[in-house]
Amino acid sequence: MSDATTPPLVYDPSGVMIRETGLSPGDLAWLAPRLDAARREVLADLDLWRRGGPVPEAKQPLDAGFADLPDRLLEEYRRDASQSELGRILATAARLRAEVDRVVILGIGGSYMGARALFEACCHPYHNELTRQERRGVPRIYFEGNNVDTSAALALLDMLRGDRQHRWAIVVISKSGGTLETAVAFRLFLNLLRTQTEDQPDRLRHLVVPVTGQSGRLRDLANAIGCTATFPIPDGVGGRFSVLCAVGLLPAAIMGLDVVRLLEGAARMNHRFRTDPVGANPVLDYVGVSRMMEVRRGATIRVLATWGKRLEAVGLWYDQLLAESLGKDGQGATPLTVVNTRDLHSRGQQHQEGRRDKLITNLYAEDDAGPHALRVGRSDLDQDQLNPLADKTLADILRAAREGTNQAYRDDRRPTADLRLPRIDESSLGELFQMLMLATVVEGRLAGINPYGQPGVEAYKKNMNAILRGT
């Protein structure tokens, strides 16, 4: 599944596996039978979901459909490209890129966080500020419906209202259509778009693209509008596990990203998960180290330290994945995303000398800067005394900061691990997304927690609706 042109994602827990933390490589080997058992259970869950048989009460809900989704989508695409779901996603994305200059993506939680992560990781940091030519025809991208924020929604509506050409579209993502934040935002933005296209009644149905379940309020709305393109959120795929279906693939394709490579990266991780032994399996090794650090050393806070800004939204996506999946029955580590070196000047003090309740995992790319090298440079104004660093690049400085920080933690016997991407691109991110999703469900099964469903989230929704409707 892997080849010489596609270096693998690497999980390196060497900073953790030292005696000072109470762990050693032998401990991971000791845990191997239980990790193997959890892997078999996850694969058995997938088989049970595929067969569609009765699900035991203890397994409900069973949203295991994400696990082989990349393989299924790729197989269908290779068999029947234009008629496949992926082929239709690519065609719709190409049409929107040609027809509009702005796309508003409406969704909350797993319905937008994966797309946001792909946007921040793979697109120009100032994408929306570029000209259309500089963006290579990719529309400006905006995310809304992920909060109840009057000023943010109003500002975006005002900007779109001032777009005299009305060249914008809506991608609305919600499995049921009943999530209030997204539903309200959709009504507001849809009303504006209807007003702007009232002299072209057929245009509206081309400019609204829902991604939703087979039934529900949003599906009913899509039918009422007569949307020409509607994409499914598959049964058995929960929101936080949906980044590799149309929920994440359609926005990514609109952004001009290579979604085939994204899925191929995820499929490679599936193969590694199924076949590689403990000690060479990123999924099982990550689970083993994380679980042992939590149970044996009290590391109940998992810090994902992203080095550079581009991966911050990936960390926020993972925050939801871990918190909603394992934060149950009085259990579950608390996820925390930081961006270094920025947050070394805020949280760094606590991580270095605070409570020993953290496992810090560094997430970074081997190729920090790609083909671009930004050097400090020499200046005749050397009052800042930077001329000795004139030949160093920003990537050199970031690397030195990472190594120096890890050394400081190691000197004080504070554990770190590394998640290394060969580069920040679609293939690597596909591997990373799938690795973290698989690791989360494996850990759930290992800990006796059902990683699917989010009953705690439903409580606030029920109360909010009761308060608003006076019931």
Secondary structure per residue as TSV (DSSP state, phi and psi in degrees):
chain	resnum	aa	ss	phi	psi
A	1	M	-	360.0	-24.3
A	2	S	-	-109.5	158.3
A	3	D	-	-143.1	178.2
A	4	A	T	-65.9	-23.4
A	5	T	T	-86.2	-5.6
A	6	T	S	-125.5	85.5
A	7	P	-	-61.4	145.9
A	8	P	-	-82.8	155.8
A	9	L	-	-63.7	141.6
A	10	V	E	-123.6	130.5
A	11	Y	E	-106.5	119.5
A	12	D	E	-121.8	104.6
A	13	P	-	-94.3	22.1
A	14	S	T	-59.8	-31.5
A	15	G	T	-69.6	-20.7
A	16	V	T	-87.8	-37.6
A	17	M	S	-81.6	64.5
A	18	I	S	-131.8	153.0
A	19	R	G	-63.2	-26.0
A	20	E	G	-62.8	-25.6
A	21	T	G	-91.0	-4.3
A	22	G	T	87.2	7.9
A	23	L	-	-122.7	157.6
A	24	S	-	-151.7	166.1
A	25	P	H	-55.2	-29.7
A	26	G	H	-65.2	-30.3
A	27	D	H	-66.2	-38.3
A	28	L	H	-65.6	-40.2
A	29	A	H	-63.9	-38.0
A	30	W	H	-61.7	-36.2
A	31	L	H	-81.1	-11.8
A	32	A	H	-51.3	-45.2
A	33	P	H	-60.1	-38.5
A	34	R	H	-70.8	-36.5
A	35	L	H	-64.8	-42.0
A	36	D	H	-61.5	-40.4
A	37	A	H	-64.2	-40.6
A	38	A	H	-66.1	-39.0
A	39	R	H	-60.6	-46.2
A	40	R	H	-61.4	-37.3
A	41	E	H	-66.1	-41.5
A	42	V	H	-62.5	-42.1
A	43	L	H	-68.9	-35.3
A	44	A	H	-67.0	-37.3
A	45	D	H	-57.7	-43.7
A	46	L	H	-62.9	-43.9
A	47	D	H	-62.6	-41.5
A	48	L	H	-62.6	-42.9
A	49	W	H	-63.3	-42.6
A	50	R	H	-60.5	-42.7
A	51	R	H	-70.7	-22.8
A	52	G	T	70.6	21.6
A	53	G	-	-78.4	178.4
A	54	P	-	-62.6	137.6
A	55	V	-	-100.6	126.2
A	56	P	-	-57.4	149.7
A	57	E	G	-54.2	-40.3
A	58	A	G	-66.3	-18.7
A	59	K	G	-97.9	-2.7
A	60	Q	-	-88.4	136.9
A	61	P	S	-75.6	159.0
A	62	L	-	-122.9	89.8
A	63	D	-	-99.9	58.5
A	64	A	G	-86.5	1.7
A	65	G	G	-66.8	-16.2
A	66	F	G	-67.5	-25.0
A	67	A	T	-62.1	-42.8
A	68	D	T	-110.8	15.9
A	69	L	H	-56.3	-45.1
A	70	P	H	-58.5	-42.5
A	71	D	H	-64.5	-42.3
A	72	R	H	-65.9	-43.4
A	73	L	H	-65.2	-41.1
A	74	L	H	-67.1	-42.0
A	75	E	H	-61.2	-44.7
A	76	E	H	-64.0	-40.5
A	77	Y	H	-65.0	-41.7
A	78	R	H	-70.6	-26.8
A	79	R	H	-80.3	-37.7
A	80	D	S	-152.2	74.7
A	81	A	T	-51.9	-58.4
A	82	S	T	-70.2	-30.9
A	83	Q	T	-91.8	-7.6
A	84	S	S	-74.6	164.6
A	85	E	H	-61.1	-42.7
A	86	L	H	-65.9	-38.5
A	87	G	H	-62.0	-39.9
A	88	R	H	-69.4	-36.2
A	89	I	H	-61.1	-46.4
A	90	L	H	-63.6	-39.4
A	91	A	H	-67.5	-42.4
A	92	T	H	-65.6	-41.3
A	93	A	H	-62.3	-42.0
A	94	A	H	-63.6	-40.2
A	95	R	H	-63.4	-45.1
A	96	L	H	-65.0	-39.7
A	97	R	H	-60.1	-34.9
A	98	A	H	-78.4	-30.7
A	99	E	H	-95.2	-26.9
A	100	V	-	-130.0	163.9
A	101	D	S	-114.2	-5.7
A	102	R	E	-142.1	139.9
A	103	V	E	-128.0	127.1
A	104	V	E	-100.5	119.8
A	105	I	E	-101.3	118.0
A	106	L	E	-106.9	124.9
A	107	G	-	175.8	164.8
A	108	I	-	-136.1	154.5
A	109	G	G	59.2	-132.5
A	110	G	G	-64.8	-13.3
A	111	S	G	-78.6	-8.5
A	112	Y	T	-139.7	-20.4
A	113	M	H	-66.8	-35.1
A	114	G	H	-66.9	-43.4
A	115	A	H	-62.7	-40.4
A	116	R	H	-63.8	-40.0
A	117	A	H	-62.7	-42.7
A	118	L	H	-65.8	-39.8
A	119	F	H	-62.2	-48.2
A	120	E	H	-72.0	-31.0
A	121	A	H	-77.9	-39.4
A	122	C	H	-109.0	-18.8
A	123	C	S	-96.6	164.3
A	124	H	-	-56.8	136.4
A	125	P	T	-57.1	-24.9
A	126	Y	T	-119.7	42.4
A	127	H	G	-49.4	-49.6
A	128	N	G	-70.3	-13.5
A	129	E	G	-88.5	-11.8
A	130	L	S	-79.9	157.7
A	131	T	-	-70.5	163.0
A	132	R	T	-60.2	-36.9
A	133	Q	T	-65.2	-43.1
A	134	E	T	-65.8	-29.9
A	135	R	T	-82.5	-0.1
A	136	R	T	56.8	40.6
A	137	G	T	80.5	0.8
A	138	V	-	-77.8	132.4
A	139	P	-	-64.6	160.6
A	140	R	E	-66.9	144.7
A	141	I	E	-118.0	132.0
A	142	Y	E	-131.3	143.5
A	143	F	E	-114.9	126.3
A	144	E	E	-143.7	179.8
A	145	G	S	75.0	12.0
A	146	N	S	-107.4	9.1
A	147	N	S	-163.6	172.6
A	148	V	-	-112.4	86.7
A	149	D	-	-132.0	104.1
A	150	T	H	-58.8	-47.6
A	151	S	H	-64.5	-40.2
A	152	A	H	-67.7	-47.3
A	153	A	H	-63.9	-42.9
A	154	L	H	-63.3	-40.8
A	155	A	H	-63.3	-42.3
A	156	L	H	-68.7	-41.8
A	157	L	H	-60.5	-42.6
A	158	D	H	-62.4	-41.5
A	159	M	H	-64.3	-44.2
A	160	L	H	-67.8	-33.8
A	161	R	H	-64.6	-31.9
A	162	G	T	-82.9	-3.5
A	163	D	-	-80.3	96.9
A	164	R	T	-66.7	-24.8
A	165	Q	T	-83.1	-12.6
A	166	H	-	54.9	40.9
A	167	R	-	-96.6	68.4
A	168	W	E	-143.2	160.0
A	169	A	E	-139.0	164.9
A	170	I	E	-118.8	130.4
A	171	V	E	-112.1	113.9
A	172	V	E	-111.7	129.2
A	173	I	E	-125.2	116.0
A	174	S	-	-166.2	127.8
A	175	K	S	-65.4	-42.7
A	176	S	S	-102.4	-27.6
A	177	G	S	84.2	0.5
A	178	G	-	-96.1	-3.5
A	179	T	-	-72.2	118.4
A	180	L	H	-62.0	-42.8
A	181	E	H	-57.5	-47.1
A	182	T	H	-73.6	-39.3
A	183	A	H	-62.0	-43.5
A	184	V	H	-65.3	-44.6
A	185	A	H	-60.6	-41.4
A	186	F	H	-61.7	-42.6
A	187	R	H	-59.7	-44.8
A	188	L	H	-63.1	-48.2
A	189	F	H	-74.2	-34.8
A	190	L	H	-65.1	-41.3
A	191	N	H	-59.5	-41.8
A	192	L	H	-64.6	-45.5
A	193	L	H	-65.0	-37.6
A	194	R	H	-62.8	-41.5
A	195	T	H	-63.4	-41.5
A	196	Q	H	-74.2	-19.6
A	197	T	T	-113.6	17.2
A	198	E	T	-65.5	-23.1
A	199	D	T	-87.2	-1.1
A	200	Q	S	-133.3	73.2
A	201	P	T	-58.7	-28.5
A	202	D	T	-77.7	-16.4
A	203	R	T	-72.4	-34.6
A	204	L	H	-57.0	-43.9
A	205	R	H	-68.2	-17.2
A	206	H	H	-87.1	-19.8
A	207	L	H	-100.0	-3.1
A	208	V	E	-115.9	119.0
A	209	V	E	-121.8	104.2
A	210	P	E	-84.7	145.5
A	211	V	E	-121.4	113.4
A	212	T	E	-156.9	179.3
A	213	G	-	-77.8	177.9
A	214	Q	S	-72.0	-19.1
A	215	S	S	-146.6	164.2
A	216	G	S	129.2	-179.7
A	217	R	H	-64.3	-42.5
A	218	L	H	-68.7	-37.4
A	219	R	H	-61.8	-42.3
A	220	D	H	-63.0	-41.5
A	221	L	H	-63.6	-42.5
A	222	A	H	-59.4	-41.4
A	223	N	H	-66.3	-38.9
A	224	A	H	-66.2	-37.6
A	225	I	H	-73.6	-29.4
A	226	G	T	80.6	36.2
A	227	C	-	-55.7	133.1
A	228	T	S	-77.8	-19.0
A	229	A	-	-137.2	122.6
A	230	T	-	-135.7	134.1
A	231	F	E	-117.1	148.0
A	232	P	E	-88.3	148.1
A	233	I	-	-98.8	113.7
A	234	P	-	-62.5	147.6
A	235	D	T	-60.1	144.2
A	236	G	T	81.2	11.1
A	237	V	-	-125.2	107.1
A	238	G	-	-73.1	160.5
A	239	G	G	-54.5	-45.5
A	240	R	G	-75.8	-8.7
A	241	F	G	-106.0	15.7
A	242	S	-	-103.3	7.6
A	243	V	T	-62.0	-25.8
A	244	L	T	-102.3	22.1
A	245	C	S	-115.7	-164.4
A	246	A	H	-57.3	-25.1
A	247	V	H	-53.9	-45.0
A	248	G	H	-100.3	-30.9
A	249	L	H	-70.5	-40.0
A	250	L	H	-64.8	-51.3
A	251	P	H	-57.4	-41.3
A	252	A	H	-61.7	-42.4
A	253	A	H	-65.9	-38.7
A	254	I	H	-60.7	-36.8
A	255	M	T	-70.5	-5.6
A	256	G	T	84.1	14.5
A	257	L	-	-81.0	157.0
A	258	D	-	-86.6	92.7
A	259	V	H	-74.2	-21.0
A	260	V	H	-65.8	-45.7
A	261	R	H	-64.9	-34.7
A	262	L	H	-58.8	-47.4
A	263	L	H	-69.9	-35.8
A	264	E	H	-63.8	-38.7
A	265	G	H	-61.7	-43.1
A	266	A	H	-64.8	-39.5
A	267	A	H	-64.5	-36.5
A	268	R	H	-62.0	-41.1
A	269	M	H	-66.1	-37.3
A	270	N	H	-57.6	-43.3
A	271	H	H	-64.2	-43.5
A	272	R	H	-64.3	-40.4
A	273	F	H	-60.5	-42.4
A	274	R	H	-72.4	-33.3
A	275	T	H	-112.2	-29.3
A	276	D	-	-80.4	142.4
A	277	P	-	-79.5	164.1
A	278	V	T	-56.2	135.9
A	279	G	T	102.4	-19.6
A	280	A	S	-136.3	12.4
A	281	N	-	-115.2	108.5
A	282	P	H	-56.4	-37.2
A	283	V	H	-66.2	-54.0
A	284	L	H	-68.8	-37.6
A	285	D	H	-65.6	-41.7
A	286	Y	H	-62.0	-45.0
A	287	V	H	-63.2	-45.8
A	288	G	H	-60.3	-48.1
A	289	V	H	-66.7	-45.1
A	290	S	H	-61.4	-43.7
A	291	R	H	-68.2	-43.1
A	292	M	H	-65.5	-38.5
A	293	M	H	-66.4	-35.0
A	294	E	H	-71.6	-46.9
A	295	V	H	-76.9	-42.1
A	296	R	H	-89.0	-32.3
A	297	R	H	-116.5	2.8
A	298	G	-	69.7	24.4
A	299	A	-	-81.7	78.9
A	300	T	-	-89.5	-1.3
A	301	I	E	-115.1	123.4
A	302	R	E	-107.9	110.2
A	303	V	E	-93.8	119.9
A	304	L	E	-98.1	105.9
A	305	A	E	-94.7	103.7
A	306	T	E	-88.2	132.2
A	307	W	E	-99.9	103.8
A	308	G	S	102.6	159.9
A	309	K	G	-80.5	-22.8
A	310	R	G	-66.1	-22.7
A	311	L	G	-102.2	5.7
A	312	E	H	-60.0	-45.1
A	313	A	H	-67.7	-27.0
A	314	V	H	-61.7	-43.1
A	315	G	H	-62.4	-40.1
A	316	L	H	-67.7	-36.2
A	317	W	H	-59.9	-43.2
A	318	Y	H	-69.3	-32.7
A	319	D	H	-53.7	-48.6
A	320	Q	H	-65.0	-44.2
A	321	L	H	-56.1	-49.9
A	322	L	H	-71.3	-44.8
A	323	A	H	-65.2	-46.0
A	324	E	H	-74.1	-28.6
A	325	S	H	-81.7	-40.7
A	326	L	H	-113.3	-6.7
A	327	G	-	-82.0	69.7
A	328	K	-	-143.7	157.1
A	329	D	T	56.0	34.9
A	330	G	T	71.3	14.7
A	331	Q	-	-118.2	-177.4
A	332	G	-	104.4	123.0
A	333	A	-	-67.5	152.9
A	334	T	E	-92.4	121.3
A	335	P	E	-83.0	148.1
A	336	L	E	-147.4	122.8
A	337	T	E	-99.8	131.8
A	338	V	E	-126.9	156.4
A	339	V	E	-117.8	120.0
A	340	N	E	-108.2	143.2
A	341	T	T	-89.8	-1.8
A	342	R	G	-50.3	-52.1
A	343	D	G	-84.3	-2.3
A	344	L	G	-66.1	-20.2
A	345	H	G	-95.8	8.9
A	346	S	T	-131.7	-62.5
A	347	R	T	-91.0	-11.9
A	348	G	H	-56.7	-37.9
A	349	Q	H	-60.6	-45.8
A	350	Q	H	-66.1	-39.7
A	351	H	H	-66.5	-30.9
A	352	Q	H	-83.2	-36.7
A	353	E	H	-131.1	6.2
A	354	G	S	-86.9	-160.4
A	355	R	-	-60.0	146.6
A	356	R	S	-90.2	62.8
A	357	D	-	-122.5	23.2
A	358	K	E	-127.2	140.5
A	359	L	E	-111.1	119.4
A	360	I	E	-101.7	121.8
A	361	T	E	-112.1	121.5
A	362	N	E	-83.6	127.0
A	363	L	E	-114.5	118.4
A	364	Y	E	-157.1	166.8
A	365	A	E	-103.8	138.9
A	366	E	S	-58.4	-42.0
A	367	D	S	-93.4	81.8
A	368	D	S	-61.3	-40.1
A	369	A	S	-114.2	-1.2
A	370	G	T	61.7	-140.2
A	371	P	T	-79.4	-3.3
A	372	H	-	-100.7	125.2
A	373	A	-	-119.0	112.7
A	374	L	-	-103.5	108.1
A	375	R	B	-91.6	154.7
A	376	V	-	-61.9	-45.7
A	377	G	-	83.6	157.3
A	378	R	-	-97.0	144.7
A	379	S	-	-141.7	148.0
A	380	D	S	-78.2	-7.8
A	381	L	-	-99.6	82.5
A	382	D	-	-103.9	26.1
A	383	Q	T	-60.9	-25.5
A	384	D	T	-78.4	-6.1
A	385	Q	-	57.7	40.3
A	386	L	-	-99.9	-4.7
A	387	N	G	-58.5	-33.5
A	388	P	G	-61.3	-18.1
A	389	L	G	-104.0	15.1
A	390	A	T	-56.2	-36.0
A	391	D	T	-88.7	-3.0
A	392	K	-	-79.8	145.8
A	393	T	B	-97.5	166.0
A	394	L	H	-61.1	-33.8
A	395	A	H	-64.5	-37.4
A	396	D	H	-62.0	-41.9
A	397	I	H	-67.6	-42.2
A	398	L	H	-63.3	-40.4
A	399	R	H	-65.5	-41.8
A	400	A	H	-64.7	-38.0
A	401	A	H	-64.4	-41.5
A	402	R	H	-64.9	-46.8
A	403	E	H	-65.9	-39.6
A	404	G	H	-67.5	-38.0
A	405	T	H	-66.4	-45.4
A	406	N	H	-62.1	-38.3
A	407	Q	H	-65.0	-41.0
A	408	A	H	-62.6	-41.9
A	409	Y	H	-64.3	-43.1
A	410	R	H	-64.3	-40.5
A	411	D	H	-61.6	-28.5
A	412	D	T	-100.6	14.7
A	413	R	T	57.4	45.7
A	414	R	-	-111.0	125.1
A	415	P	-	-78.2	140.5
A	416	T	E	-135.2	157.1
A	417	A	E	-135.0	165.5
A	418	D	E	-123.5	135.4
A	419	L	E	-113.8	108.2
A	420	R	E	-107.8	123.6
A	421	L	E	-94.9	142.8
A	422	P	S	-62.6	-35.2
A	423	R	S	-163.6	168.8
A	424	I	S	-94.1	98.3
A	425	D	S	-150.9	179.9
A	426	E	H	-61.3	-42.5
A	427	S	H	-62.9	-47.2
A	428	S	H	-65.2	-39.7
A	429	L	H	-68.4	-34.4
A	430	G	H	-60.9	-43.8
A	431	E	H	-60.1	-45.4
A	432	L	H	-66.1	-47.9
A	433	F	H	-55.7	-48.7
A	434	Q	H	-67.8	-37.9
A	435	M	H	-60.4	-45.9
A	436	L	H	-70.9	-35.4
A	437	M	H	-66.9	-46.0
A	438	L	H	-63.2	-42.1
A	439	A	H	-61.1	-37.7
A	440	T	H	-65.7	-43.9
A	441	V	H	-73.8	-33.8
A	442	V	H	-62.0	-44.4
A	443	E	H	-64.5	-38.4
A	444	G	H	-58.2	-47.3
A	445	R	H	-65.9	-37.5
A	446	L	H	-63.4	-36.7
A	447	A	H	-91.1	-2.7
A	448	G	T	77.3	25.1
A	449	I	-	-111.2	135.2
A	450	N	-	-74.7	113.8
A	451	P	-	-76.4	-5.8
A	452	Y	S	-100.2	158.9
A	453	G	-	79.3	161.0
A	454	Q	-	-149.0	67.6
A	455	P	H	-59.8	-30.3
A	456	G	H	-66.4	-31.6
A	457	V	H	-70.8	-34.3
A	458	E	H	-64.8	-27.0
A	459	A	H	-62.9	-45.0
A	460	Y	H	-67.4	-37.5
A	461	K	H	-62.1	-43.9
A	462	K	H	-61.8	-46.2
A	463	N	H	-65.4	-42.2
A	464	M	H	-61.2	-45.6
A	465	N	H	-65.9	-37.9
A	466	A	H	-64.0	-40.5
A	467	I	H	-65.5	-44.2
A	468	L	H	-68.4	-35.5
A	469	R	H	-94.9	0.2
A	470	G	T	66.7	32.4
A	471	T	-	-104.5	360.0
